[in-house]
Amino acid sequence: MITYTVLQQPKTYQSTILDKNGTDITVEVAIGFAIQKGKTAVLHLELGENYITIIDDKSQGAIKNVIGKYTYEEVFSTKRMVLEGEIRDILVEKFKQIYVNLEYIEIKDVDLPANIRTEIVNKETQKQRNQTAEAKRTEEMHKANARIEKSRGHSALIVSARYKAEAIQLEAEQISKNPRYIELKKWEKWDGKGSPYGEGNVFGSGVSILKQQ
């Protein structure tokens, strides 16, 4: 009796591949696969137990084709998710042809020559330093702008206070120079009750009078 596992199965491949510029890259890629539901008998009749070998060949071919299109730096750091997506798309279609579903694919490790690895780490470190410096410059610029706006606000308050003081001074000058201005201010404050001249006017309490100059 031949037994097939219908549960998800893991496989890991380690391959040394030339990147697009001819640099050796060693990658470790893990995949998960499972026989399609209800397709075990068909798979046995067409492929037999050797279907695992077919999975190995298709997986290693897809890994080599995709990795070889990119530079070592992209494989190591910047494009790993893109690579995984491209390998996934290829294997999904190829596995369908042999009644197998691809469950997952992950680039677990990328190994580069020591000198190249150091170069990439230095580039990433410098990149982080540049980003930090730029963030500090932006923060200082915002603080400077805030100080300018605050200074403008203080200037506006000073100008407003000066105008109010000048208005009060002008009113005082008019009062001292023009008795009619005093008369006008009394009538502006009068509420229509009693007399704008007070309770002690010559006409008696409660009497309203209108003076004409």
C-alpha positions as CSV (number, residue, x, y, z in Angstrom):
1,M,0.0,0.0,0.0
2,I,1.2,3.5,-1.0
3,T,0.4,6.3,1.5
4,Y,0.3,10.0,0.6
5,T,0.3,12.8,3.1
6,V,-2.6,15.2,2.5
7,L,-1.5,17.6,5.3
8,Q,0.7,20.6,4.6
9,Q,4.3,19.7,4.2
10,P,7.4,22.0,4.6
11,K,10.5,22.0,2.4
12,T,13.6,24.1,2.6
13,Y,16.0,24.8,-0.2
14,Q,19.5,26.3,0.0
15,S,21.0,27.4,-3.3
16,T,24.0,29.4,-4.4
17,I,23.0,31.7,-7.2
18,L,24.6,34.5,-9.3
19,D,22.9,37.8,-9.0
20,K,22.4,40.0,-12.0
21,N,25.9,41.4,-11.7
22,G,27.6,38.0,-11.3
23,T,28.0,38.0,-7.5
24,D,27.5,34.7,-5.6
25,I,24.5,34.8,-3.3
26,T,23.5,31.8,-1.0
27,V,19.8,31.9,-0.2
28,E,17.7,29.7,2.0
29,V,14.0,29.5,1.0
30,A,11.2,27.7,2.8
31,I,8.0,26.6,1.2
32,G,4.9,24.8,2.3
33,F,2.7,22.7,0.1
34,A,-0.2,20.3,0.2
35,I,-1.9,17.9,-2.3
36,Q,-5.2,19.4,-3.5
37,K,-8.3,18.0,-1.8
38,G,-9.7,15.0,-3.8
39,K,-6.7,14.9,-6.2
40,T,-4.6,12.3,-4.5
41,A,-5.7,9.4,-6.8
42,V,-5.1,11.5,-9.9
43,L,-1.7,12.6,-8.6
44,H,-0.8,8.9,-7.9
45,L,-1.8,7.7,-11.4
46,E,0.0,10.5,-13.3
47,L,3.0,11.2,-11.1
48,G,3.3,8.6,-8.4
49,E,5.5,9.1,-5.3
50,N,8.0,11.0,-7.4
51,Y,5.8,14.1,-7.3
52,I,8.1,15.4,-4.5
53,T,11.0,15.4,-6.9
54,I,9.0,17.4,-9.3
55,I,8.2,19.9,-6.5
56,D,11.9,20.2,-5.7
57,D,12.8,20.9,-9.4
58,K,10.1,23.5,-9.9
59,S,10.9,25.2,-6.6
60,Q,14.6,25.4,-7.2
61,G,14.1,26.6,-10.8
62,A,11.8,29.4,-9.7
63,I,14.2,30.5,-6.9
64,K,17.1,30.6,-9.4
65,N,15.2,32.5,-12.0
66,V,13.8,35.2,-9.7
67,I,16.9,35.8,-7.6
68,G,19.1,36.1,-10.7
69,K,17.2,39.1,-11.8
70,Y,18.2,41.3,-8.9
71,T,21.4,42.6,-7.3
72,Y,22.8,41.2,-4.1
73,E,21.8,44.4,-2.2
74,E,18.2,44.1,-3.4
75,V,18.1,40.4,-2.4
76,F,19.7,41.1,1.0
77,S,17.6,44.1,2.1
78,T,15.4,46.2,-0.1
79,K,13.4,43.8,-2.3
80,R,13.0,40.6,-0.3
81,M,9.2,40.9,-0.2
82,V,9.1,41.5,-3.9
83,L,11.2,38.4,-4.5
84,E,8.9,36.3,-2.4
85,G,5.9,37.5,-4.3
86,E,7.4,36.7,-7.7
87,I,8.5,33.2,-6.6
88,R,5.0,32.6,-5.1
89,D,3.3,33.6,-8.4
90,I,5.5,31.2,-10.4
91,L,5.0,28.2,-8.0
92,V,1.3,28.7,-7.6
93,E,0.8,28.1,-11.3
94,K,3.4,25.3,-11.6
95,F,2.0,23.4,-8.6
96,K,-1.5,23.5,-10.0
97,Q,-0.3,21.5,-12.9
98,I,0.6,18.6,-10.6
99,Y,-2.4,18.9,-8.3
100,V,-0.6,20.6,-5.4
101,N,-1.3,23.9,-3.6
102,L,1.4,26.3,-2.5
103,E,0.7,27.3,1.1
104,Y,3.5,29.7,1.7
105,I,7.0,30.8,0.6
106,E,9.6,32.6,2.7
107,I,13.2,33.7,2.1
108,K,14.7,32.7,5.4
109,D,18.3,33.7,4.9
110,V,20.6,35.5,2.5
111,D,24.4,34.9,2.8
112,L,26.8,37.2,1.0
113,P,30.6,37.4,0.9
114,A,31.9,39.1,4.1
115,N,33.2,42.3,2.3
116,I,29.9,42.8,0.5
117,R,27.9,42.2,3.6
118,T,30.0,44.9,5.5
119,E,29.4,47.3,2.6
120,I,25.7,46.9,2.8
121,V,25.6,47.3,6.6
122,N,27.7,50.5,6.2
123,K,25.3,51.9,3.6
124,E,22.3,51.2,5.8
125,T,24.0,52.8,8.8
126,Q,24.8,55.9,6.8
127,K,21.2,56.0,5.5
128,Q,19.9,55.9,9.1
129,R,22.3,58.7,10.1
130,N,21.1,60.8,7.2
131,Q,17.5,60.3,8.0
132,T,18.1,61.2,11.7
133,A,20.0,64.3,10.7
134,E,17.2,65.3,8.3
135,A,14.6,64.8,11.0
136,K,16.6,67.0,13.4
137,R,16.8,69.7,10.8
138,T,13.1,69.6,10.2
139,E,12.4,69.7,14.0
140,E,14.7,72.8,14.4
141,M,13.0,74.5,11.5
142,H,9.6,73.9,13.1
143,K,10.8,75.3,16.4
144,A,12.3,78.4,14.7
145,N,9.0,79.0,12.8
146,A,7.1,78.7,16.1
147,R,9.4,81.2,17.8
148,I,8.8,83.6,14.9
149,E,5.0,83.3,15.1
150,K,5.2,83.7,18.9
151,S,7.3,86.9,18.4
152,R,4.8,88.2,15.9
153,G,2.0,87.6,18.4
154,H,3.8,89.6,21.0
155,S,4.4,92.4,18.5
156,A,0.7,92.5,17.7
157,L,-0.2,92.8,21.4
158,I,2.3,95.6,21.9
159,V,0.8,97.5,18.9
160,S,-2.7,97.0,20.1
161,A,-1.8,98.3,23.6
162,R,-0.1,101.3,22.1
163,Y,-3.2,102.2,20.0
164,K,-5.4,101.8,23.1
165,A,-3.2,104.1,25.1
166,E,-3.2,106.7,22.3
167,A,-7.0,106.5,22.2
168,I,-7.3,107.1,25.9
169,Q,-4.8,110.0,25.7
170,L,-6.8,111.5,22.9
171,E,-10.1,111.2,24.8
172,A,-8.5,112.9,27.8
173,E,-7.2,115.8,25.7
174,Q,-10.7,116.3,24.3
175,I,-12.3,116.3,27.7
176,S,-9.9,118.9,29.0
177,K,-10.3,121.1,25.9
178,N,-14.1,120.8,25.2
179,P,-16.8,120.9,27.9
180,R,-19.4,119.7,25.3
181,Y,-17.5,116.4,25.1
182,I,-18.2,116.0,28.9
183,E,-21.9,116.7,28.2
184,L,-21.9,114.2,25.3
185,K,-20.4,111.4,27.5
186,K,-23.1,112.0,30.2
187,W,-25.9,111.5,27.7
188,E,-24.2,108.4,26.2
189,K,-24.3,106.8,29.6
190,W,-27.8,107.9,30.5
191,D,-30.4,105.0,30.7
192,G,-33.5,107.3,30.5
193,K,-34.2,107.2,34.2
194,G,-33.7,110.2,36.5
195,S,-31.4,112.8,35.3
196,P,-28.1,112.4,33.5
197,Y,-26.9,115.2,35.8
198,G,-27.5,113.2,39.0
199,E,-30.0,113.4,41.8
200,G,-28.6,116.7,43.1
201,N,-29.4,118.8,40.1
202,V,-31.2,122.2,40.6
203,F,-34.5,120.8,39.3
204,G,-34.7,118.2,42.1
205,S,-34.6,114.4,42.3
206,G,-36.3,112.4,39.5
207,V,-36.4,115.4,37.1
208,S,-34.9,115.0,33.7
209,I,-33.5,118.0,32.0
210,L,-32.0,118.8,28.6
211,K,-29.4,121.5,28.4
212,Q,-28.7,123.4,25.2
213,Q,-25.5,125.2,24.7
